[in-house]
Amino acid sequence: MTDERHPHPVIRGLRIQAMKLGKRIAMPEYADDRTLRAAAAARDINLAQIVLVGDPDYIQKRAAELRIELSDIEIVNPEAEDVRRLHAEEFFELRRHKGISEQQAWEQVADPLYAAALMLRAGRVDGSVAGALNPTPVVLKPLLQIVKCPPGISTASSCFIIATPMEHMGVEGLFIFADGGVVPNPTPEQLADIAITSAESCRLYLNAEPRVAMLSFSTKGSAKHPDAVKVREATRLAQEKAPGLILDGEIQADAALVPEVAARKDSDGILQGQANVLVFPDLDAGNIGYKLVHRLAHANAYGPLVQGLAKAGMDLSRGASVNEIVTVIAIAAIRAEALAGR
Ligand SMILES: CC(C)(COP(=O)(O)OP(=O)(O)OC[C@H]1O[C@@H](n2cnc3c(N)ncnc32)[C@H](O)[C@@H]1OP(=O)(O)O)[C@@H](O)C(=O)NCCC(=O)NCCS
């Protein structure tokens, strides 16, 4: 997520929306100063009820050193006897088919990331936010093992909200890009899931009808290569799974974004050069693509925002500022509300 002193109006809007929801958000990276500051900042603006998951002695001592007031912030100690026993039972039940022992479950749930994921699964919190300290795979693993995907979706992925100065494109310059953070080499089935969940993210965060482009170096068979065929197959699967969705591919980025190019390369296509959701064929393309737009084209990038999980477990960039963490708390609350309404 880019550091922003003046967040885009859509990001400010997400915070205002979240304030009305009163969600409980777990923050398991208690040893991170930005997390403590973000928890207090979120409390100060009534963004959510924050639940720090971690060692209460450390949290109280560090908060005092940083002059952070902890009133109205809950603390759950994953090592407290009763909490740990409940979590160990839940985790053992969930993972016994994978061959874990009760002792292994007991050890694992002392980890605040696992404790927060169990709290999220059971509905004791509505969302969780981590990733300021831990890399994406470490944050995602407990969420993938414990929270999992909702019925009908089997791939968790991530998207970025990209805010460009090109106001005549996308949703007044805004786009959803996916997947820039989670699935390295998606199969056609996984790519179809990424497209469908990215479309949901477009509705949720940009409040707009998604127009999904399944990007490739080929437009509708212009190149005959297995990579292009993969994207074509993903397009077919996504159209089958979500028949009402405006989604097309395989398509080159220029044909997806520029009506004049679309008229030449894809005159019969439904996107007509007006895509607002760009689904990249793999993680290399997705990660490099969003970074190029961010660094070379003065676009702000918000994410990675995890999508495709049954509950609102969110990741952060390790470079996230306090302000950005507060925004992700808001996004977790909004995603939690959307998932609860299903
Ligand atoms: C996300 C990631 C950590 C998953 O790692 P993995 O090695 O596939 O995970 P595991 O094989 O241990 O799988 C753990 C569980 O998650 C599931 N899983 C893995 N990826 C999944 C996905 N994208 N969606 C849904 N479930 C997934 C597995 O099926 C497994 O479930 P099970 O234990 O109940 O059988 C891995 O894909 C990854 O490292 N991605 C890149 C992240 C990254 O570095 N990003 C940097 C840019 S920000």
The ligand as an ORCA input file, in Angstrom:
! r2SCAN-3c Opt
* xyz 0 1
  C      -0.335    -18.370     -0.215
  C       0.759    -19.361      0.012
  C       1.500    -19.001      1.278
  C       0.198    -20.775      0.199
  O       1.306    -21.598      0.404
  P       1.250    -23.157      0.169
  O       2.619    -23.686      0.313
  O       0.448    -23.451     -1.054
  O       0.435    -23.547      1.415
  P       0.231    -25.016      1.911
  O       0.504    -25.995      0.816
  O       0.929    -25.169      3.207
  O      -1.315    -24.986      2.111
  C      -1.945    -24.627      3.298
  C      -3.413    -24.789      3.061
  O      -3.864    -23.695      2.306
  C      -4.501    -24.112      1.120
  N      -4.175    -23.135      0.093
  C      -2.960    -22.767     -0.356
  N      -3.086    -21.735     -1.220
  C      -4.415    -21.458     -1.288
  C      -5.185    -20.495     -1.983
  N      -4.618    -19.590     -2.789
  N      -6.534    -20.480     -1.802
  C      -7.130    -21.369     -0.995
  N      -6.457    -22.296     -0.296
  C      -5.108    -22.343     -0.453
  C      -3.958    -25.487      0.841
  O      -4.866    -26.230      0.079
  C      -3.782    -26.007      2.241
  O      -5.001    -26.441      2.763
  P      -5.009    -27.713      3.746
  O      -3.824    -27.581      4.658
  O      -6.320    -27.614      4.469
  O      -4.896    -28.898      2.837
  C       1.728    -19.424     -1.217
  O       0.975    -19.600     -2.370
  C       2.594    -18.213     -1.352
  O       3.638    -18.145     -0.734
  N       2.202    -17.261     -2.219
  C       3.026    -16.113     -2.531
  C       2.864    -15.056     -1.482
  C       3.932    -14.036     -1.629
  O       5.086    -14.275     -1.356
  N       3.548    -12.875     -2.066
  C       4.496    -11.809     -2.258
  C       3.891    -10.653     -2.948
  S       2.981     -9.617     -1.835
*
